[in-house]
Amino acid sequence: MPNFELFGTRSCPYTREMREWLEWKGYDYVEYDIEADREACARMISLSGGQRTVPILAEDGDVVQIGWQGRGCVVGV
């Protein structure tokens, strides 16, 4: 089973939508709130090449999706 990481924020509704999709698919994942966790924020920025739009989904350390269905929230971190 792939190792998914979901980087998002509580304030972004698209993070919730991506979380619900991951749960519906039955995927195991770790979720990070980048506004509350500075280390996770730094990891997200590093993985994504500086991207500041959430949610970001990474699989096995590689970004596979930015935003949810073409929508996302820009964070000023």
C-alpha positions in Angstrom: 0.0 0.0 0.0 1.4 3.4 -0.9 2.6 5.8 1.8 0.5 9.0 1.4 1.1 12.3 3.1 -1.6 15.0 3.0 -0.4 18.5 3.6 -3.1 21.1 4.3 -4.8 23.4 6.8 -7.9 23.3 8.9 -9.0 26.6 7.3 -8.9 25.2 3.7 -12.1 23.3 2.8 -10.3 21.4 0.0 -8.1 19.7 2.6 -11.2 18.2 4.1 -12.4 17.1 0.6 -9.1 15.4 -0.2 -9.1 13.7 3.3 -12.7 12.4 2.6 -11.6 11.1 -0.8 -8.6 9.3 0.7 -10.8 7.7 3.4 -13.4 6.7 0.8 -10.7 5.0 -1.2 -9.4 3.2 1.9 -5.9 4.7 1.7 -3.6 4.9 4.7 -2.2 8.4 5.0 -0.7 10.8 7.5 -2.1 14.3 7.6 -0.2 17.5 8.5 -1.6 20.9 9.3 1.1 23.1 7.9 -0.1 26.2 9.8 0.4 24.3 13.1 3.4 22.2 12.3 6.4 24.2 11.0 8.5 21.0 10.3 5.7 19.7 8.1 5.4 23.1 6.3 9.1 23.0 5.6 8.8 19.4 4.3 5.9 20.3 2.0 7.7 23.3 0.6 10.8 21.2 0.0 8.9 18.3 -1.7 6.8 20.6 -3.9 9.6 22.9 -5.0 8.2 25.9 -3.1 4.5 25.4 -3.7 2.2 27.2 -1.2 -1.1 26.0 -2.5 -2.8 23.3 -0.3 -3.8 20.6 -0.2 -0.8 18.8 -1.4 -0.8 15.0 -1.7 2.6 13.1 -1.7 3.0 9.4 -2.4 6.2 7.8 -1.2 7.9 11.2 -1.0 6.8 12.5 -4.4 4.1 15.1 -4.9 1.3 13.5 -6.9 -1.4 16.2 -6.6 -1.6 19.9 -5.8 -5.0 21.2 -4.9 -8.3 19.3 -5.1 -10.0 19.0 -8.4 -8.4 22.2 -9.7 -9.0 24.2 -6.5 -6.8 25.0 -3.6 -6.0 27.6 -0.9 -2.8 29.7 -1.0 -1.2 29.9 2.4 1.3 32.5 3.5 3.7 30.5 5.5 
